[in-house]
Amino acid sequence: MSLLMINNLTVRFPLPEGTVHALDGVNLALADRARLALIGETGSGKTVLGHAILRLLPPGALVRGEIQYGGHDLLTVPAARMRQFRGREIAMVLQNPAGALNPVLTGGRQVQEAVTSRRRLAGGLARRKVMELFARIRLPERAITSYPHQLSGGMQQRLLLALGLALEPRLLIADEPTKGLDWSLRAQVVRLLQDITAGRRAFILITHDLPAARQLAGTVAVLYAGQVVEYGPAEVVLSEPRHPYTRGLLESHPARGLKPIPGTAPSLVQLPSGCRFQPRCGEAGAICAGEVPPLGEVAPGYRVRCYRC
């Protein structure tokens, strides 16, 4: 049975210039202790999906569909119940540590506040828990008394991980955890994520980092213009993709020759008819500009949104 089940999720943002179609009919499932990577260009809907799971979308967002977690629809449970899910059941490691961390509190103080927010721990027990977390994520003890600006980018990222793990969630969502890190620090964060997720909790990785997705996820969902266009085992999707967009993503990686995908992603206010990728696709035919292709199963556990696949 799935721990998390997303059914026909649609998210729209009304703006004066038109409605932004951020997510459109997303269906995903995640088993307990399974690991899923969401990949795609900036603006494809990855972060919106993560925020929708935790019901952290801005006021005015129009949300339809279901997000089932442990038999509860996270879109309809009362606000007080939703607060109980955040942190203890589901936690999110936000991108951009410099903006996500409180600049006027030390690293230890921030983690201690997270630890004690849902647990009645005396001061000594809370400090011990903080030290255990810092040791677990390989942060030096000096980070406990340091302010965020006194820490390196890699240490700031690990501090965010400590905040996410403070209440031992069953599901951890990490949004671009390797963004902006040099190769050495990136490798450290990837190894750390492997250690703290493998066999311990469900994990959703939101990333542009395709090698990290291959290392950290068992399944990959590729998003384009708010839709899932390919879904399947990470090794297959990232080695032998079927959708032209996924192939383009892989070809644009430096290791593959840095060949950019022609054109630009469509405006989410004025979407093209039919397949949303067809204006950029070298394989598109007349049918592709008609109806939106379904996300069809092409092999057991493998789905592709393409008339040509």
WOFENDA-V24222 format. One record per run of one state. SS is the DSSP state (H for helix, E for strand, C for the rest). FROM is the first residue (numbers start at 0). TO is the last residue. Records with the same first field share a line. If there is no record, write none. Layout:
# WOFENDA-V24222
SS=FROM-TO, FROM-TO
This chain:
# WOFENDA-V24222
C=0-0, 15-16, 31-33, 39-44, 53-59, 69-70, 73-77, 86-88, 93-95, 100-104, 116-121, 136-139, 144-145, 150-151, 165-169, 175-181, 197-200, 207-208, 216-217, 224-225, 237-242, 251-252, 256-276, 280-284, 289-294, 299-300, 304-308
E=1-14, 17-30, 34-38, 60-68, 71-72, 85-85, 89-92, 105-105, 146-146, 170-174, 201-206, 218-223, 226-232, 295-298, 301-303
H=45-52, 78-84, 96-99, 106-115, 122-135, 140-143, 147-149, 152-164, 182-196, 209-215, 233-236, 243-250, 253-255, 277-279, 285-288
